[in-house]
Amino acid sequence: MDGVGESGARIEVRVTVHGRVQGVGYRWYAREAARTLGVDGWASNLPDGSVLVEAGGAAAAIEAFLDALRAGPPHASVTEVRRHPRSSGSPLPARFTILH
């Protein structure tokens, strides 16, 4: 055993956030939450009005990050957060990034 508890195991997720999440600073909010929690990844607006997030980090940090995504910034109205395992083989950016 390497001393890393389950909450310290690295996981990666792909998340689609629905609701009023574009034009309200949602991606910047996600970036700041990710950087505060030590989460890697990126966020991007989708044509349907949702935001796509791919993130990786310690399991406990990812859970806290998902809670932040559910809350959103003050002017957002999150109606649904869909979480899936991340299947992409490409590495995530080391610092959370906003994609256009």
GROMACS elastic network, one bead per residue, 0.5 to 0.9 nm:
[ bonds ]
;  ai    aj funct       b0    kb
    1     4     6  0.76864   500
    2     5     6  0.85717   500
    4     7     6  0.78266   500
    4     8     6  0.55760   500
    4     9     6  0.67674   500
    5     8     6  0.52728   500
    5     9     6  0.67662   500
    6     9     6  0.53355   500
    6    10     6  0.88749   500
    6    58     6  0.87830   500
    6    59     6  0.72605   500
    6    60     6  0.84645   500
    7    10     6  0.83172   500
    7    58     6  0.64042   500
    7    61     6  0.81160   500
    8    57     6  0.83790   500
    8    59     6  0.57572   500
    8    60     6  0.66296   500
    8    61     6  0.83863   500
    9    57     6  0.79326   500
    9    58     6  0.53085   500
    9    59     6  0.56612   500
    9    60     6  0.83970   500
   10    56     6  0.68243   500
   10    57     6  0.50277   500
   10    59     6  0.57539   500
   10    62     6  0.87924   500
   11    55     6  0.83671   500
   11    56     6  0.55669   500
   11    57     6  0.57326   500
   11    58     6  0.62319   500
   11    59     6  0.57558   500
   11    62     6  0.75491   500
   11    85     6  0.82549   500
   11    86     6  0.85706   500
   12    41     6  0.89655   500
   12    54     6  0.73315   500
   12    55     6  0.55623   500
   12    57     6  0.66312   500
   12    58     6  0.87696   500
   12    59     6  0.85540   500
   12    62     6  0.80717   500
   12    84     6  0.88919   500
   12    85     6  0.63092   500
   12    86     6  0.54162   500
   12    87     6  0.84599   500
   13    53     6  0.80665   500
   13    54     6  0.57407   500
   13    55     6  0.54403   500
   13    56     6  0.63603   500
   13    62     6  0.81882   500
   13    83     6  0.66147   500
   13    84     6  0.57002   500
   13    87     6  0.82734   500
   14    52     6  0.73696   500
   14    53     6  0.58174   500
   14    55     6  0.66088   500
   14    82     6  0.82191   500
   14    83     6  0.59351   500
   14    84     6  0.51477   500
   14    85     6  0.58271   500
   14    87     6  0.81009   500
   15    51     6  0.81837   500
   15    52     6  0.58029   500
   15    53     6  0.50061   500
   15    54     6  0.62237   500
   15    55     6  0.81228   500
   15    66     6  0.86300   500
   15    81     6  0.66541   500
   15    82     6  0.54208   500
   15    84     6  0.62235   500
   15    85     6  0.85220   500
   15    86     6  0.86047   500
   16    50     6  0.67070   500
   16    51     6  0.57491   500
   16    53     6  0.62993   500
   16    54     6  0.88304   500
   16    80     6  0.80787   500
   16    81     6  0.58190   500
   16    82     6  0.51477   500
   16    83     6  0.67753   500
   16    84     6  0.86594   500
   17    21     6  0.74091   500
   17    50     6  0.55589   500
   17    51     6  0.51472   500
   17    52     6  0.64174   500
   17    53     6  0.78480   500
   17    69     6  0.76400   500
   17    70     6  0.80201   500
   17    78     6  0.69758   500
   17    79     6  0.77821   500
   17    80     6  0.58890   500
   17    82     6  0.64490   500
   17    83     6  0.88199   500
   18    21     6  0.67090   500
   18    49     6  0.73805   500
   18    51     6  0.67996   500
   18    77     6  0.84958   500
   18    78     6  0.59296   500
   18    79     6  0.56262   500
   18    80     6  0.50759   500
   18    81     6  0.63604   500
   18    82     6  0.82807   500
   19    22     6  0.84535   500
   19    49     6  0.77042   500
   19    50     6  0.67256   500
   19    76     6  0.76008   500
   19    77     6  0.55624   500
   19    80     6  0.67627   500
   20    23     6  0.81091   500
   20    24     6  0.76632   500
   20    49     6  0.76386   500
   20    50     6  0.78119   500
   20    75     6  0.81841   500
   20    76     6  0.52925   500
   20    78     6  0.61936   500
   20    79     6  0.78899   500
   21    24     6  0.61438   500
   21    25     6  0.76986   500
   21    26     6  0.56366   500
   21    27     6  0.82125   500
   21    45     6  0.86309   500
   21    49     6  0.71757   500
   21    50     6  0.63292   500
   21    51     6  0.67163   500
   21    72     6  0.80313   500
   21    73     6  0.88391   500
   21    75     6  0.84369   500
   21    76     6  0.53517   500
   21    77     6  0.66006   500
   21    78     6  0.67014   500
   22    25     6  0.70506   500
   22    26     6  0.64806   500
   22    27     6  0.80591   500
   22    45     6  0.69433   500
   22    49     6  0.62922   500
   22    50     6  0.69926   500
   22    51     6  0.72916   500
   22    76     6  0.79464   500
   23    26     6  0.74663   500
   23    76     6  0.86444   500
   24    27     6  0.84907   500
   24    73     6  0.74863   500
   24    74     6  0.82083   500
   24    75     6  0.56330   500
   24    76     6  0.58195   500
   25    28     6  0.53934   500
   25    29     6  0.61202   500
   25    30     6  0.86917   500
   25    73     6  0.70020   500
   25    75     6  0.79719   500
   25    76     6  0.79547   500
   26    30     6  0.61251   500
   26    31     6  0.85858   500
   26    51     6  0.82373   500
   26    69     6  0.85466   500
   26    72     6  0.64922   500
   26    73     6  0.61330   500
   26    75     6  0.85937   500
   26    76     6  0.69130   500
   27    31     6  0.61401   500
   27    32     6  0.87037   500
   27    42     6  0.86921   500
   27    43     6  0.58790   500
   27    44     6  0.70460   500
   27    45     6  0.79766   500
   27    51     6  0.76749   500
   27    53     6  0.87720   500
   27    97     6  0.88934   500
   27    98     6  0.64197   500
   27    99     6  0.87441   500
   28    32     6  0.62465   500
   28    33     6  0.85963   500
   28    43     6  0.86674   500
   28    97     6  0.89577   500
   28    98     6  0.72510   500
   29    32     6  0.52518   500
   29    33     6  0.61908   500
   29    34     6  0.85475   500
   29    68     6  0.87362   500
   29    69     6  0.84449   500
   29    72     6  0.70615   500
   29    73     6  0.61211   500
   30    33     6  0.51053   500
   30    34     6  0.59999   500
   30    35     6  0.85348   500
   30    42     6  0.87391   500
   30    43     6  0.74144   500
   30    53     6  0.86048   500
   30    65     6  0.80508   500
   30    68     6  0.75421   500
   30    69     6  0.65465   500
   30    72     6  0.77455   500
   30    73     6  0.85935   500
   30    96     6  0.85940   500
   30    98     6  0.88851   500
   31    34     6  0.50881   500
   31    35     6  0.60988   500
   31    36     6  0.85345   500
   31    39     6  0.89441   500
   31    41     6  0.86970   500
   31    42     6  0.76046   500
   31    43     6  0.76220   500
   31    95     6  0.87830   500
   31    96     6  0.56874   500
   31    97     6  0.66071   500
   31    98     6  0.70996   500
   32    35     6  0.51312   500
   32    36     6  0.60666   500
   32    37     6  0.85703   500
   32    96     6  0.83083   500
   33    36     6  0.51537   500
   33    37     6  0.61939   500
   33    38     6  0.85563   500
   33    39     6  0.82540   500
   33    64     6  0.89180   500
   33    65     6  0.64985   500
   33    68     6  0.68025   500
   33    69     6  0.83618   500
   34    37     6  0.51544   500
   34    38     6  0.59057   500
   34    40     6  0.68237   500
   34    41     6  0.81264   500
   34    55     6  0.83226   500
   34    61     6  0.84978   500
   34    62     6  0.85845   500
   34    65     6  0.63516   500
   34    68     6  0.89438   500
   34    95     6  0.85884   500
   34    96     6  0.64177   500
   35    38     6  0.50994   500
   35    39     6  0.59805   500
   35    40     6  0.75953   500
   35    95     6  0.71521   500
   35    96     6  0.64815   500
   36    39     6  0.77820   500
   37    57     6  0.87169   500
   37    61     6  0.57344   500
   37    62     6  0.81004   500
   37    64     6  0.76403   500
   37    65     6  0.70189   500
   38    57     6  0.69048   500
   38    58     6  0.82814   500
   38    61     6  0.70467   500
   38    95     6  0.85390   500
   38    96     6  0.88628   500
   39    55     6  0.64592   500
   39    56     6  0.57154   500
   39    58     6  0.76804   500
   39    61     6  0.67438   500
   39    62     6  0.69269   500
   39    65     6  0.77333   500
   39    94     6  0.83882   500
   39    95     6  0.77372   500
   39    96     6  0.69189   500
   40    54     6  0.83141   500
   40    55     6  0.54735   500
   40    56     6  0.51883   500
   40    57     6  0.63230   500
   40    92     6  0.63440   500
   40    93     6  0.60841   500
   40    94     6  0.52803   500
   40    95     6  0.54018   500
   40    97     6  0.82210   500
   41    53     6  0.74008   500
   41    54     6  0.53796   500
   41    56     6  0.62308   500
   41    57     6  0.89333   500
   41    91     6  0.87708   500
   41    92     6  0.50204   500
   41    93     6  0.53143   500
   41    94     6  0.69031   500
   41    95     6  0.66879   500
   41    97     6  0.63122   500
   41    98     6  0.87747   500
   42    52     6  0.83113   500
   42    53     6  0.57422   500
   42    54     6  0.55600   500
   42    55     6  0.65333   500
   42    92     6  0.74961   500
   42    93     6  0.71401   500
   42    95     6  0.82751   500
   42    96     6  0.51609   500
   42    98     6  0.55211   500
   42    99     6  0.66419   500
   43    51     6  0.67703   500
   43    52     6  0.56248   500
   43    54     6  0.66235   500
   43    55     6  0.85321   500
   43    96     6  0.79435   500
   43    97     6  0.65612   500
   43    98     6  0.50686   500
   43    99     6  0.58810   500
   43   100     6  0.83362   500
   44    50     6  0.87386   500
   44    51     6  0.56234   500
   44    52     6  0.52755   500
   44    53     6  0.65173   500
   44    97     6  0.88965   500
   44    98     6  0.61568   500
   44   100     6  0.56422   500
   45    48     6  0.84478   500
   45    49     6  0.68686   500
   45    50     6  0.61664   500
   45    52     6  0.62606   500
   45    53     6  0.89089   500
   45    99     6  0.76928   500
   45   100     6  0.64988   500
   46    49     6  0.57066   500
   46    50     6  0.53792   500
   46    51     6  0.55915   500
   46    52     6  0.66055   500
   46   100     6  0.89827   500
   47    50     6  0.72927   500
   47    51     6  0.89095   500
   48    51     6  0.87136   500
   54    86     6  0.70733   500
   54    92     6  0.77504   500
   55    62     6  0.75850   500
   55    65     6  0.89677   500
   55    86     6  0.81449   500
   55    92     6  0.72764   500
   55    96     6  0.80381   500
   56    59     6  0.84283   500
   56    61     6  0.87732   500
   56    62     6  0.68857   500
   56    86     6  0.87166   500
   56    92     6  0.73624   500
   57    60     6  0.82007   500
   57    61     6  0.62628   500
   57    62     6  0.59970   500
   58    61     6  0.51821   500
   58    62     6  0.62013   500
   58    63     6  0.87036   500
   59    62     6  0.51104   500
   59    63     6  0.62416   500
   59    64     6  0.87089   500
   60    63     6  0.51475   500
   60    64     6  0.62956   500
   60    65     6  0.85679   500
   61    64     6  0.50960   500
   61    65     6  0.60182   500
   61    66     6  0.85883   500
   62    66     6  0.60820   500
   62    67     6  0.85855   500
   63    66     6  0.51016   500
   63    67     6  0.63421   500
   63    68     6  0.87558   500
   64    67     6  0.50596   500
   64    68     6  0.63630   500
   64    69     6  0.87552   500
   65    69     6  0.62267   500
   65    70     6  0.86821   500
   66    70     6  0.62007   500
   66    71     6  0.86701   500
   66    81     6  0.81941   500
   66    83     6  0.86707   500
   67    70     6  0.51161   500
   67    71     6  0.63755   500
   67    72     6  0.87554   500
   68    71     6  0.50874   500
   68    72     6  0.60694   500
   68    73     6  0.86942   500
   69    72     6  0.51914   500
   69    73     6  0.85774   500
   69    78     6  0.81245   500
   69    81     6  0.76029   500
   70    78     6  0.61825   500
   70    79     6  0.81817   500
   70    80     6  0.75435   500
   70    81     6  0.64413   500
   71    74     6  0.85218   500
   71    76     6  0.84188   500
   71    77     6  0.81983   500
   71    78     6  0.69616   500
   72    75     6  0.80403   500
   72    76     6  0.58659   500
   72    77     6  0.71831   500
   72    78     6  0.66476   500
   73    76     6  0.55086   500
   73    77     6  0.83189   500
   74    77     6  0.81514   500
   78    81     6  0.75316   500
   84    87     6  0.87249   500
   86    89     6  0.85816   500
   87    90     6  0.89972   500
   88    91     6  0.80136   500
   91    94     6  0.85792   500
   92    95     6  0.84419   500
   92    96     6  0.83853   500
   93    96     6  0.62965   500
   93    97     6  0.69961   500
   94    97     6  0.86552   500
